[in-house]
Amino acid sequence: MKISVIMTTYNSPVWLEKVLWGYSVQQYKDFEIVIGDDGSRDDTRETIDRLREQTGLTIKHIWQEDDGFRKCRILNKAILQADAPYLVFTDGDCIPRADFLAVHAAEAKPKHYLSGGYHKLPMSTSETISKDDILSGRCFDLKWLKAHGLKSSYKNSKLTATPRQARIFNALTPTKCNFKGSNGSAWLEDVMRINGFDERMPWGGLDREFGVRLINAGVKPKHVRYNAIVIHLDHKRGYKDPRLVNENKQLRIYNARHGVTWTDHGIAQLPEYVARKTTDHQS
């Protein structure tokens, strides 16, 4: 099964490079990467071009002009460019463990989406991680991370769980199985059936609302919190606005209560989609 990895980025080429090195050593090989770029400067494009050459990865770079936070729009544009039937969603600041895609591929089931999580690192640790640390996998070793600034926490069990423990923890975790844009996956067919992401939504729970409409459409959630592992590089969130976050929450609650599956503000209204449908109809 081929996988399309859908990730977003914005003016973070140093972090993005670390992430792409993580995908260069994936155990699962049948995948492409589609990077939705929300208006980054040329250094991001240059980084992607260089990493494409150095890693041999199949990487598509979908860019849109910088006009404020438009993550949902660039996600929808990236989805349109995906060639695979199965989509793994993540971010350009989340380094995947070598078995990350293998786990998503193995756990994928019809009419289900997968919900993972991320292990957030402090800035000092994020900056310390090198290409060699990623290629060797030691940046996922708990002892190494603690030696480089990670504090002790019960959350660290994500990094040490065996496959058997991961199955048990995934079954017992009280955490709700919301869709995670940093670590989630779904079938392209199901994503298209709900019309992708709602482009009215700024930062704050946009992925969770997406998951609500998937559930309303009959797609069941499944945890992969303890076996599909990514580490999250630290960064500031200057775009965070509590008022807008609350508006997103109210839309999500409304959609959950009313069984909403479709948004009119998604993929189908994109010019790229309209042009494709017109071409398909004419042919």
C-alpha positions, 0 to 999 in steps of 0.5 A: 500500500502506497502512503502519501505523507501530508505535512505543513510548514512555514518558514522553518527550514532548519526544523523541516530538514531534520524532519525529512532526514527522519523520513529518509530512514523509514523502514516502510519505503512505499511512500511520497511526501507532500509538503503544504507550504503556507507562504514560506520564503525561498530558503524553505524551497531551497532546503526541500530541493536539496533534501530531495536530491540528498535523500532520494525521497519523492517530495512534492512542494505545494506553495501558496502566497503568505496571506496569514494563517491558512493551514487548512487551505494548504492542507486541502491543496496538498491532499489534492496532490496526493497519489496514494489511497492512504494519507498520513498527516504530520507537521514539518516540526515532527521527526518520525521514528524509523518505524513510524510509517510501518506502524500506520501502514500495519494499523490501517483498517477500512473505515477507520482513522488512526490517532497518534500523538507527539512527544514535545521536546524543549528548545535546547534539545530541539536545537541539539538534535543533529542529522546523525542523531536522527539517522542513528535513531538515538534522538528517540532514546530516552537516556540520550534525550534526558542527557540533552535536556528532556525532563522526567515525565510519565509521558516518556513511556511513549518512547520506551513502550514495547510493541506488546506494551503499546497495544495494552497502553493504546487500549487502556489510555483514557485520552480521547481518540481525537484526530491529530494533525501532527500524527494521524492517518485516514483513507483518501476516500474518507477525506474526500467524502467529508470535503477535507479541512474547513478553511474557515478555521484558524489555528486551534483544534482544526484537526479535531473538527476534521476528525468529528466529521470523519466520525459522523461519516461512519469512520471509527477512531483508533489509537496509535499513541504508544507505537506511532512515535514522533518527537516534536521540535519546539517553536513559538506560536505567535498565531495563537488567539484564544478568541479564535480557538473558542470559535473553532471549538464552538463549530466543532461542538455544533458539528458533533451535535448535529452529525455534520459530515460535509463542509462547503469550505473545503476541497471542492471549492478550490480552483484546482479541484474545479479545474480537475473535475472539468478536465475529467468530465471533458475527457 
